[in-house]
Amino acid sequence: MTARTALSEPPTTAETTTGTSRRTDGTPFAWTTTPSPIGPLLVITTPAGVARVCFATEDHSFALTQWLGDRPDDRSADPVEDRTGLDEAVRHIDDAVEQLAAYFAGSRTDFDVPVDLGAVQGFSAAVLDELLTIPYGEVRSYGEVANNIDNPAAVRAVGGACGRNPVPLLVPCHRVLRSDGSLGGFGGGLDVKRFLLDLESSVRADVPATDGGDTPAVQAAQR
């Protein structure tokens, strides 16, 4: 898939397309929807990297409206200048779509497309940085994440930061479970979280995913 590079209007609530635009502050971004085994994913990128991944359970049009804000009325900018940053954002879209497809096919176990976490600050940023250290096919508990960022009392807050993760899959909040091995929460739904754990466990073990019961990853967390 090659993202359309022409500057375009945002999609309506009835249709989500691929396109590029600018935020009120002038920041360029690109978006697309891409199919996956867990439903269509909305991917939004800036020149710095992937800034948003929305699951099928989320309102894609609302997410784009949040990104657009109040659209400026001035369309008289020079076309060449208007491309500044947009082409790079589109390249990140193409890379993200390709890498997500490979991830779901079981042929990619990590992502090297950059992520744009510039809007994430403080405690949440520390949590997301820690999530990036969890290897493919492994899990951590919310308590372990809290301990690893030197804030052992912040178990509940770690769960909140995972829930606010703007780029799930690329920043693997699905690899964080409760201390008893249960799934905990997940923005895409618990069925999706279990699917992702099954996928990674089966690819890592090079065996078919289990049918029912706890995944190997969950079983490991319970030991």
Secondary structure, DSSP 4 states (H G I P E B T S, - for coil): -----SB-PPP-TT----EEEE-TT--EEEEEEE--TTS-EEEEEETTEEEEEE-TTS-HHHHHHHHH-S--S---S-HHHHTTTHHHHHHHHHHHHHHHHHHHHTS-SS--S-B--TT--HHHHHHHHHHTTSPTT--EEHHHHHHHTT-TT-HHHHHHHHHT-SSTTTS-GGGEE-TTS-----TT-HHHHHHHHHHHHHHHHTSPPPSSS--HHHHHHH-
